[in-house]
Every structure is written in structure tokens, then in C-alpha cells.
Amino acid sequence: MSAKYFRDASNNYLGATSGEAMAGGIEVASAPSDARMLLVNGAWVLPAGVSPAIDGSVATCKAWVNFRGKNAVVVRSSFNVVSVTDNGTGLYTIAIDDDMADTNYAVFVSALGNTGMVVGGIDGPASTGADVKTVSQIRVRFRTTASAGFDPVECNVAIFGN
């Protein structure tokens, strides 16, 4: 069953099956190129030709990685990450494939350890950045709550920005 597409009063684009109508909507011939999500058969979906990958939105995660830090680094899964380099106990450099637009991006770090709480964050002095946060890489550090470097069983880094 093909979808009929509708524009609402706020100029947002929605979609519905041929058997449904959208209250207050004006039917259009096809999904407009600027449509981001469509309601089809009661489920939100991406319209044809719209990629869930990097689309320029600051709300989109631009790069992420899940890796093992304990013993030897093993990348389990990633997006827009070229490599993870082990720089010493609890210290890793994440190389970004498609560079960020600037260094004003947000970095979220989490970890799973087997010795209690593990704290993770961006490495280096906050005042200078010490070249640990560039458009092409970010260095992160994991420590125990006693401030000792620690290699977690699971490390996660997500990057959001322009």
C-alpha cells in the first residue's frame, strides 16, 4: 500500500496510508525533499532518499564508538570513527573519520568496569585543550574514583556538534 503525504498547518510534512487522512492536512503528490520523518501505518519512518547518517543537524550523533579497553583495544562497533589508540592506562585517542566542523562539539563518555565506579572524560587541561580535542580527534581518560588510570571492559564515546 503506498502512502499519501500531507503538509500540516505548520508547514511540516507528514504521511499516511491511502486509507487514512490527516486532520487539517493538505495532500501533496509525494514526500517533499525536506521531510524528515513520516507517519505511515501508525509508525514513524524515514522517507525515501532521507539518510539517518550525518545530515547537518546538531541533534545528530556525528561519531560514536564502543570498544574494549582492558588488555588490548578492540573496537566492537562504531560510526564515523577511524581508530582508537591506546595511549597508556585509561588513556585513548579516538580518530574521527569525517572531521567535525569545529572544536565546539560535545563529548559523552561512559564505561563499564569491574572494580566499582569508573569516571571518564576528555583528557588534558581545560584552559588550553592541549591539542587533545581537535576537529579530527579527541583524547579521553578513564579513572577509578581514587583517580588511578583504569582500562575499562567497555568504553563508550559519543560526539555531538556541527
N, C-alpha and C positions, 0 to 999 in steps of 0.2 A: 504494500500500500504506500503510495507516495504522499509526501507531506505538502500541505498548503502553508504558505508563510504569511505572517501578519505583522504589521507595524502597529505598535500601541500609541496612545496619545502622547507619550513622552518621546516619541521617535525611536524607541527601542524595537528591535526586531525579535519576533517570537515565531514558533512554528507549531502546527497542529496537523493531525492526520486529516484525510479528506472527509472523514465522518464527523469531525469536530469543528467548532467555531470558537473564536476567541472574542470574548465580550469587549466591545469597543474597538476591536481591531480592524484594520483596513487590509484586505488581502492584496498581496503583491505576487508577481509571477514566479519569483524564485528567491532563494536566500540571498540577501544583499551581501556584498563583499565585506562589510564592516560588522556583520552579525558574529557574535562571539559564542553564544550558547542558544540552543533551540529546545523548545519543549515539544517532544514528539512521543505520542502514545504514553503520556504521563511521565516521561523520563527526560532529563536534561542531557543533550548530546551536542557534540561539535558539528557544525555544518560542513559539508564537503568543501575541501580546499582551505579550511582553517586548521592550522597546526597547533598542537598543545605545546610545542617547543618554544624557544625564545621568540617572543612576539613584540618585544619592546616595552612590555608592561612592567612597571616597577613591582607589581604584585607577583610576578612570576619568579620562581626559583631559577636563577641563572646557572648555578653549578651546585652539585652535591656529590658526596662520596660516603660510602660505608666501607670501612676497612678494618682489618685486624692489625693491631699494633704490637701485640705480645709476640715475642720471638722474632719472626720476620714479617715485614709488612706484606699483607695480601689484600688487594682491593677486591671486595665482594661484589660491589655494584656501584655505578657512578653515572653522572651525566655532566658533560662539558668539563671533565677533569682528565688531563693527560697522564699525570702520575702523582704518586705520593712518595716522598723521600724521607727516610728515617734519618734524622739529624742528631740522634742521641736519645737517651732515655726520656720518653714522654714528649719528644720534640719532633714535629713533622712539617714538611713543606708540601702544600697542595698546589700543583701547577694547573692553571686554568687554561683550557683549550682555546675558546673564543674569548678574548680579553674583555674585561669589564670596561665600561665607558669611562670610569674614573675610580678613584680610591675611596669614594664616599659610600661604599656598599656596606651592608650589614652582614655579619658572620655569626652563625649559630652553631655551637659546638656541644656535643653530648658524648657520653662514654658509658660503657658497661665494664666495671672492674670486678675483681673477685676478692678485694681486700677492703671493703667498705666504700665510703664515698670517694668519688674521683671528681676533680674540678678541672674544667677545660676552658681555654680562652685563646685570644690572639697573643702571640709571643712578642716581646720587645717593649721598650719604654713608650708609654703613651704620648709623651711630648714630641718625640721625633719620628716614631714609627720604625726607625732603623731599617728601612727597606724590607720589612717583613710583611708589609701589606702593600702590594703594587697591583696594577691592573691585570697582571699575568700570574700572580702567585700570592699565597697567604701562608704564613707560618703559624701553627697552633701548638700549644703546650698543654699537656695533661699532668696534673699533680694530685697527690693524696691531700687530705685536709691538713696533714703535717708538713705540707709544702715540699715533699720529696717528689722528684720526677717519677712518672709511672707510665708503663706501656699497657694500655687497656686491651682487653679481649676484643672489644668492639668500639670503634671510634666513628663518629658521625659529624660531618661538617656540611652546612648548607649556606649558600651565599645568595643574597637578595640585593638588587640595586638596579641602576640604569644600565 
